[in-house]
Amino acid sequence: MRRDPRLLPIAGAVWVVALLGVFVPPSAGWCVLVGVVGACVVLGAMLRRRAVRASAAGVGLVVLAAAAAVSITVMVATPAREGAASWDGRVVEATGEVSTSASVGRDGRLWMEVQLTGIGSPGSVRAASAPVRIGIDPADGFDLGATVRVKGEAAATDPGERAALVVFASEASVEAPASGVFAVAAGLRSAFIDRAQRLPEPGAGLLPGLAVGDTRAVSTELNDDMRTSGLSHLTAVSGANCAIVVGAVFWLAALCGAGRGTRVVAAALGLTGFVVLVTPEPSVIRAAVMAGVAMLSLLLGRPSAGAGMLALSASSILIADPWLASTAGFALSVSASGALILLSPSLTRGLARFMPQPLALAIAVPTSAQLVCGPVIALFAEQQSLVGLVANLLAAPAAPIATVIGLLACLAAPVGVLADLLAASAWLPAAWIAQTASITARLPFAQIAMVPGIASAVLVGVVSAAIGVILADGYRAVPVVRGVAAAVLAVALGLGGAHVVLNGPLASATTPDEWSVAACDVGQGDALVVRSNGAIALIDTGPEPEPLASCLRELGVERVDLLVLTHFDLDHIGGVEAVQGRVGAVLHGPPGESGDERMLQHLGDGGATVGQAAAGMRGDLGAASWQVLWPQRGSEAFPPGNDQSVVLEIGGGGVPRSLFLGDLSGEAQRMLERTAHLRGGYAVVKVAHHGSADQDFPLYQDLHPSVALFSAGVDNDYGHPRAETLASLEAAGARVLRTDQQGRLLVGLAGDELQLWAEKQPP
């Protein structure tokens, strides 16, 4: 079927201009000028019949007008956003209306977006209007539509982010509860969530996410498994949920004998009701529009019209909210919907050569979405799921059942017996999906680490295109194209097989046996391993589980005898799930928030003995000895965080005398030196705070380290390690080793001599 591509340039141009405007706001004025002037020129040419082709000129006119429209939206919103961002780094009081549903972050806070009505210093709130993101204690749950007041520390966001400001709330209260339809929907959701929580795990926590997009009851472990297995789109209100609702209503209307027009209206009304029920936040509306357009075009047998409708919908959404252009969710929604319209029919025909048509369609839909979304995911994510397609195929039969029956259970909340029966019926497919995620996420090499960016996206895109060519129906008559695709897949499979072998059975074979101190390359964060006589200490876990898991696998580490969590910043504790259930004892710095306590409880539930570290504590690690030098017991000189980082000294038993300084600032370092009476002669020093500029340089002169370890991420936003810190350590006589340039670092001891290994050579 021939498709009309004329609307695609409009969507592409609007997207590019939106990205330019949100990342470089001053450019919006120039884009408006170019768009208006260009539109006038084209319109004048059309009126004077000077256009070569009226259709091409018409498309150009619409492109210029749409580009000007999205730029005007950016210009109108920018002053208010800049006003909100000016409160960066200050304690603020803010009021506003909750505009999104809440989700639990890795820091344990409940995060949601609020449309400001006022902001200022505590007690002095002035009128304002901008989107901000607030993090509150999970005990303070806010419904969409509620008017709230929060106090806390504010931080400006990076260019391109939809929220202009982030507020870490220390106080939060409801000024006015949600009312009208929002209150009714909130009541139905709350009753359904309570009912679901009475069901057993697995499945109880996941069911509200599948049915109404509420993920607060999904455990951190299951959430990670869903992400690893490529099923995370099911735990929130995504295009998949919306497509299921559209398809279900359309099918029910057809079953009742309704005509095509009636079915379309019924599907649209059903989708609208679903959006209201699950909270009509921007991401939900975006997903609903995209999925609705894609599904209706397929159900009506008009994929050619669907492509144009999709382009028009994407353009309209970006004109209304240009900041969606920089979000992964919007890109994935457009990509998945486009795949559903343009690619899945061809894949269905290709697969139907080997299997029944219904089965081919069931496989083609998730396959097309995976193939098209893979390159987009590679732009943003550090991991690519290798089991996503299989997991989605296994979960595909259960997802619509859990969604539809769960929705009915939510709507039936006033009729308790019926709601209980429906919720119990929806529990079984939800449990199936949860088990599918858990099992597939634990398969060997369920995901692969990749550096996010254009290069990774191109690589994934080439492989996805090759798979699409092999499976699709349209390339059978072009043997050259199919031959190239087969060659690409053969190379990819060969390289993938080599990667599996080298990172599986042979992972530790490439690691020297003589190491005793290792600095894992986990990006912008710390994860250091110390080994003595087979006993293992892990000092911090980095920001994500997978990089740490990969490093431990390469080092041959199966169990951690001592886990030291120096403090609770995400770049030091975010990867803790990689060792959950495999830890003997935990030493930690002072916890600051309820989320910290929950994480420690989780480690304890996994069999670890948990205790807070304080200066003077000692112990053994194999044949080595360790002692805690900081923080001082009961000291309130510094709040929990960087300056209360656990400082550990380890030496003996084949381990060179080593000092790990956490994230201490210069002031805390000076107090450490006075209280711990540090003496020189350290073989290895892990430099504090990734090599920031806030150091006590005389301390390093006194320590006189032989090796200085810097743990930092490539091209990180903080400029770590700083040039002056590097120069100071070199002046102190230290050999500088950096994970951002040299990857994983290993230090060993042969007699009295240090041995050093680096994963790669520095530039």
N, C-alpha and C positions, 0 to 999 in steps of 0.2 A: 504494500500500500504506500503510495507516495505521500510524503510529509511536507508540509509547508514550513520552510525554515525562516520566513521573513521576520517573525517576531523574536527569534533568537538573538540577533544583534542588539535589539532593544534591551533585553535582559542583561546581556553581557556588558553593554555600555553603562547601564545603570549601576551594575555591580562594581565596575571599575571606578566610576566616579564616586560611588558611596565609600569605597575603601580609601580613595584619595582624600575625601572630605573628612572622614573620621580619624585618619592617622595624621593628616596635615590640615587642620581646620582652616588656616588662612587661605588655602587653595580654593575653598568653596566659592568665594566671591569671584575669582577668575573663571571658574567653571560656569557660574551663572551668566557672566558676561559673554563667554564664548557660546554658550547654549542659546541665549536670547538673540544675539547678533546672527549666529549661524542659522537659527530657525527663521529669522526675518529674511535673510538672503535667499534661503531655499524656497520659502513661501512666495517671495517676490518672483523668483524664477518660474515657479509653477504657474503663477497667475499670468505671467507673460508668455507661457508655453515654451520656455527655453529649456526645460528639463528634457533630457534625452528619453528617460523612461519615467512615466508618472508614478509607477509603483515604487521604483527605487527612490525617487525624490520623496515620496510619502513616508517611506521607512526612515529616511534620513531626517525628515522633519520631526517625526515622533521620537527618534533617538535624541536629537538635540533638545527637544522640549522636556523629555523625561530626565535627561542629565541635569538640566537647569532646575527641574522640580526637586530632585533629590538634594542638590546643592543648596537650594533655598531652605529645605528642612534642616540641613546641617547649620546654616547660618543663623536660623531662628533659635535653635537649641543651644548653640555654643556659649553665648554669654551666661546663661543660667548654669550650665555645666562648669564653666570656669569659676563662677562665683562659689559653687559648692566645693570645687577642688582647692580653692584658696585656703580652706580650713585644714589642709594637710599638716599632720604632726601636732595637732592641738586637741585638747579635750573639748568636746562639743555637746550641746543638747539639741536634739532634732525631733521634729514631728513630721508625720506623713502617713500615707495610706498604703497598706501592704498590697503589692501588685503581683506577687508570685507566691507559689506554694513554698513550703520550707523543706530543706534537706539537711541532713547531718553531715558536717565536714569532717575531715580527718583530724581536725583539732578538737573535736567533740562539741563544737558549737552548732547551733541551729541557724542556718543561713537562709536569708530571703531578701527580696528586693522591695524597696519602699520608694514611692513617689513623694518627694519632699513637699511639705507645705511650709516648713520653717526650719531655720538652723541658726545657731549662734553659740556664744559662750553660755555655760550653765546659768540659767536665770535670765538670759537676755536673748530670746529667740526672735529672729526677724524673718519676714516672708521670703520664701525661696521655692523654686520648682526645678527639680532635677532628679534623675534616678540615682539612688544610693543603695549599697548592699550592706545589710546589718547582720552581725553575728551575735546571737544571744544565748543564754543558758537554755539547754533543752527543756527545762521545767517551764519556761515561759513560751508557750505555744501561741502563735498568732494566726488567725484565719485571714484568708484573702478578703480585702475590703474593709478590714478593721483599721481604725485610726490609732496610731501608737506614738509613744514618746520614749526616746532612748537617750542615755548619756554614756559617753565613752570616748576612747581615743580614735581619731580619724586619720585616714591615710588615703592620699590621692591614688587613683588607678593609673595604669599605663595607657598611652594613646590607643584608641581603638576599642577599649572595653566599654560595654554598654552602661555600666554604673560609673558615675563620675567620681564617686567617693566610697570608701569602705569605712564602716564604723564598728569597732570592737566594743560592743555595749557592756558596760558594767552594771547599768540599771536599765530596766525596760518595763513599761506599763502600757495598758490599753486605755486610750482616751475615750474611744467609742467603739463598741463591738460591731462586727459586720451586720448588715441589715438587708432586708428584702430577699432577693433570690440568692444572694451570697450566704445569708444566714441559713436559709433552707438547705442549700447544698452542703454547707459545713456541718449541719446537724445530721444529714444522711450519711456523709462520709465518716463522721465520728462514730455513729452507731455501727456502721459496717466494720470499721477498723477494730472497735471493741469486740465485735462478734468474731472477727477473724482471729484475734489474739487468743481466743479460747480454744482454737484448734491446735493440733500438735505440729511440731516442726518435723521435717522441713516442709515449707509451704505456707505456714501461717503468716510469717512476716512478709513473704513475697506476694501473697494474694492481694493486699491493698495496692501494691505497686502495679501489678498487672491490670487490675480492674479500674482504679481511679487515680493512679499516678502518685500515691502517697508512699514514699520510700523510707519513712522514718523508722519503721519497724524492721527494715532489712539490716541484718547484722553486717559488720565490717567485713567479716570473712566471706559471707555469701556475696556481698557487693563486689569484692575483689574477684571472686570466682566468676561472677556474671561478666565482669569486664574482660577477664582473661579468656573466657570462652566465647566472647563476641555476642553475648546475650543481654548486655546492659541496656540496649534500646527497649527491651521489654519491661524494665523495672520503672520506667517513667512514661509519661504520656508522650509517645513518639508517633511518627507517621504510621508505624505498624498498628498501634492501638486504634488510631483513627480509621485506617483502612479496614480493619476488622469490623468496626461499627458500621461503616458505610456498606460494606459487603453484606453484613448480617441483615440490616434493615432493607436493603435492596432486594435480597433473596426472600425475606418474609413478605414484603409487599407483592413480589411476583407470585409467591405461593398462594396469596389471597386473591389472585387474579387481577391485580391492578395493572393498568396500562403503563407504558414506558414513562410518560410524563409524571404520572402519579408516583411511580417508583423513585424517580429522581427527586421529587419534592419530599417524599417520605425520608429518603436517605439524607437529604440536606437538613431536614428538621431533626432527625435522629442525631446527626453529627453536632448540630447546634446545642441540643440538650446535653450531649456528652461533654462538650466543651464547658458549658456552664457548671455541670456537676463536678468536673475534675479541676476547676479553677481556670477561668479564661485569661491566663497570663500570656504574655507575648509569644513565648516558645510554643505553647499549646495551640494558640491561634495559627501560628506559622505552620505547625505540623498538620493541623486540621485542614487548612487551605490546600497545602501541597498534596496530602494523601487523598483528600476529597476529589481534587481535580484528576489525579492519576487514576483512582479507582473508577470514577464515573466514566472517564474516557474509555477504559477497558470494558466495563460492563455494558456500555452503549455500543461497543464495537467501533469506536472512532479514535484510534490512537493518533492519527494525523492531527485531528483537532486538539487532542490532549496535549501535544507538544506546544502548540501555540498558547493554549490556556495556561499551561504551566509557566511559560515565559512571561505571560501577562500577569499572572498571580505573583510571581517572584518580583517583578518590577514594581507592582503596587505595594507589596510589603516593604520593599526597600525604600520607596519614596516616603512611606509612613514612618519607618524607623530605620534610618541608614546604618545604625550601629549593629544591626543584625548581620551586616555584610561581613564582619570580621569574626563572627562566631562559628565554631565548628558545627553546632547544631543546625544552623541555617544551610550551610554548605552540604551537610549530610542529607538534610530533608530534600533539597533540590536534586541532589545526585540520586538518591534512592527513588524519588518519584519519577525522575527522568528515566532511570533504568527500568522501572516498572512499565513505563509507556513505550519506550523505544527499543529496549533490549530483550525483555522477557518474551515477547511474542516470537522473536527469531530463535531464542533458546528453546522455547517450548516445541517449535517445529523440529529443531535439530534433535532434541532428546526424544521426541515422539517416534523417531526411527527405530529406537531400541526398547521402548516401553510404552505402556498405555498412556493415552492423552492426559487423563486426570493426574496421573503420577508425574508425567513430564511437566505439567503446569505447576504442580506443588513444588517440584525441585527447581524449576526455572525462576520462580519469583524470588526466593532468598538468594539464589546463586547470582542473579543479575544485580541485586542490591549489593552483595558482597564484592563483586567484581568492580563495580563503579565506585563504591564508597571506600575501597581499600586505598587508592591513591590519596583521597582526601584525608583519611585517618593518618596516613604517613606524613602529612604536612604538620600535624599537631602532636601526635602521640609518640612516645618513645618505645612503644612495643606494638608489634603486629601479631594478632591472633592467628595461629596456624590451624586451630581447630574450630574456627568460627563457622565455617560452612557446614561441617558435620554437626556441630552443636545446634545450629539453626534448623537443619533438616530434622534432627531428632525432636526439637522443641516445637517445630511448626504445627503439628497436629494439636498440641495441647494449648498453645497460646490463644487461639480464638475461642476455645471452649472456656478457659479460665476467665478471659476478658468478658465475654458475653454473659456467662452465668454469674460471674462476680458483680457485673453491673446490675443485673436483675436482683441479686441479693441486696445490693445497696439501695435500689429503688423500693424494695419490699420491706425496708426497715420498720415501717409502722406495723406490719403484720409479722410478729415475732416468729411464729412457727414456720411460716413460709420462708422468711429470711434465713432462719437457721438451716433449713433444708437446702436452700440454694447455696449458701455459703459452704456447707459441707460438701456439696456436689462440686463446687469450684475448687475446693481444696486439693482434690486428687490431681487434676492437671497442673496446679501450681506446684505441688510436691514433685511431680515428674520433672518440671522445668528446673526446680532447685537442685534435684539430684543430677540432672543432666549437666548443669553448670558445674557442680562440685566434682563430678567424675571427669569430665573433659578438661577442666582446668588443671587437674592433677596428672594428666597424661604427660609423658616426657616431651619436652619442647612444645608445650601448648602455645607458647608465644615466643617471639624472637625480638631481641632488643635492636632498635634501629635509631639512628640519629634523625630526629624530625627535621623536615625541610624539603626543599624542591628536589634535591638529588634522590632522596628516598621515595618521594612521590613519583618521580619519573620511573625509577626502578620497579616499584610495585605496579605502576600503570602499564609498563611494557609486559610484565608477566600476566596481569589481568587481561590485557588485550589479546595475548596469545591464547589464553584459556577460552576467551569469548569466541575467537576465530575457530578454534577446534570444535567447540560445542554448537555454535550457531548454525543456522540453516543456510544463510546467504552466501557462504564462501566455498561451498562444495565445488563450484564450477571454476574456481580460481586456485589451481594447484600450487602456484608459486607462493601465494599468500599463506596457504595452509602449511606449505613446507617450511617457510620462515617461522611461522608460529610453532610448529613442532620442534624446530631447532632451538628456539628460545626456551621452550618448556624442558627440553632435554638438558640444556645447560643449567637451567634453574634447579632441576631435580638433582643433577650431579653436584652442584655447589651446595644445595641444601643437604644432600646426604653426607657430604664431607663435613659440613658444619655440625650435623647431628653426631657424627662419630667423634669429631675433635672436641665437642663440648659435652659429650656423654661418656661413653666408656673410656675415651682417651683424654678426657678433660684435664685430669691432674697430671697426665704424662708430659705435658708441655711446661709444667711448673717445676723449678729446681727443688730438690728435696731439702736443701740446707737452710731454707728460710726460717726465720723465727719472728719477724715483724713484717706485716703486710699492710699497705694502704690501698684499699679497694677503690677503683675508679667508679664512683657512684654519682657523678655529676656534682652539682653544687651542694655538698654535704660531707659529712664525716662517716667513715666506716673503716676501722682499723682492727686488725687481727694479730694476736700474739700467741705463739705456740711454744710450749716447753714439754718435752717428753710425752707428746701426744695430747696434752691438755690444752684447751683453747679458751682464750678470752677474746671477746668481741667488744670493742669500744665504739658505741653508736652504730646506727643501722642505715644512715643515708636517708634520702627523701622518698625512695620508692622500693618496694620489695624485690622486683625482678633484677635490677642491677646487683643488689647484694646477693641474691640467690645464685646468680651466675658466678660471681666472684668466689663465693664459698664452695661452689661446685668445682671450680677450677683449682682451688686450693686443697680439695679433698676433705673439706670440713663437713662432717655429718651432724655433729652435736657441739653445742657451745656450753662449756662448763661455767663460765662467768660472763654475764652480759652487763656492761656498764653503760647506762644511759646518762650521759653527762648533764643534759638538761632536756627540756621538752619542746624545743623548736622542731618544726617539721623536718628540717634538713638533717636532723640528728636521730629522729625516732620514726620517721615515716615508713621505713622499710622493715619494721619490727615483725610484720606478719611472715616474713621469710624464715624466721627462726621460731615461730610460735610452736610450742609443744616440744621443742628440742633444746631447752635451756635448763641448766641446773640451778643457777642462782642469779639474781638480779641485784645490782647496786645502782641506785638512781639519785639524781639531784633532787632538790626540793620541788614537789609538784606545785603548780600554780592554779590549775583549773580542774573542774570536775572531770573533764575528758582525760586528763593525765591519770587520775585515780582509776578511771574505768580501764584504761590501757594496762595499768599495773595489775589490776584484778584479772584481766584477761590472761596475762602472762602467768599469774598465780594459778588460774584454772587449768593452764597447760602443764602444771607440775613444777613450776619454778618456785624457789624460795626467794621472796622479795624483801629487800631492806633498803632504807635510806642511808646513803653514804655520809660520812663525816670524817674530818681530819683525825688521824690517829688509828683508823681501822687498818688491819693488816690481814694477810692471808697468803696461801701458797697456790701456785699454778704449776702443776707438775713439779719440777725441781726448781722453778723460779719463785721469787717472793714479790709480793706487791704491797703497796701501802697507799692509802688515801691521804693527800696533802691538803686538800681543799674541797668543800667549804668547811669553815669552822662550825662546830656543833652549836646550835642555838643562835648563831649570828644573825642579826637583822640589819647589818650594814648595807646589804644589797637585797633587792627583791628577787624572787625566783626568776631564773632566766640565765642569760649569758654569764653574768658575773657570779653566779652561784654554781657554775659548771663544776662537775667533779673533775679534779686533777689527780691523775694516777701516776705513780712511779712503779716500774717493773724492771727487774734485773735478776741475773743469775740463772743457772740451769740452762745455759745455752742461749739465753736472751741478753743482748747487749743492754746496758743500763739506759733506760728509755723514760722519757717524761712526756705525758700527754696533757696538753693545756686547755682542752675544750675550746670554749669561745670567750675566755676572759678578756676584758678590756685592759688598757694600760693601768688604770687605777687599781683594779683587782689584782693585777700581776704584781704591782708594788707591795700590796698588802700580803700577798702570798709569799713573796720573798722574805718579808720581815717575820712572818709567823712560822714558816716552814724551815727557815735557816738553810736555804738551798746552797749547795756547793757545786763547783764546776765539775767537768769531767763526764758529762752525759754523752753517750755515743749517738743517741737518737733523740730528737725533740720534735714532737708534732706541734707546729707553730699555731698559736691561738687564732681563732676566728678566721680561718682560711687565708690568713695573711693580710688582714685588714690593716689600715694605717694606724688604728688605735692600739699601739703596742708600747710597752716599756722597754725600749731598746737596750738600756743598761742591763736589764735582766738577762738578755741573750748573751751579752758580753760576759756576764758572770757564769752563765751555764756553759759557755764555750762548747757547743755541740759539734760533733763530727759530721752529722747528717741532720738536715732540717727538712721535714716532710710538710709539704703544702697540699692540702686536700681542697680542690676547688673545681668548678665546672667550666667547660670550654666556653669562652666568650660570655661569662656570666654578667649580669646587669650591675654588679657591685664593683667591678674592676679588681676582683681578688685574683691572685695576690698583688698587693700594691708594690710599685717600683721601689719605694723607700724601705719597705719591709724586706724585700729581696736583697737590696743593697746592704742593709744592716746585718742580715744573717751571713752574707758572704764576707762582710768585714769582720765578723766574729770567727771566721775560719771554717764555716760550715759548708758542706757540699749540699747544694740546693736540689731537691727532687720535687717535681710537681705532677699531680695526677692529671691536670688539665692539658699538659703537654706530653707527658710520658706514659699516661695510662696507669695501669696497676704497678705498684712499686713494692719491691721485696728487699728486705735487709736480713742478712745472716751473719753468723759469727764463726770464723774458722780460726781456732786458737785465740790470739789477741787481735786478729785482723777482721775488719768488716768486709762483707761481701755484698755487693749491690746489683740488683737486676731491675730493669725497667721494661715494660711491655713494648714501648716504641721509643725511637730516638726523638729528642726534642728538636724543634725547628732551628 
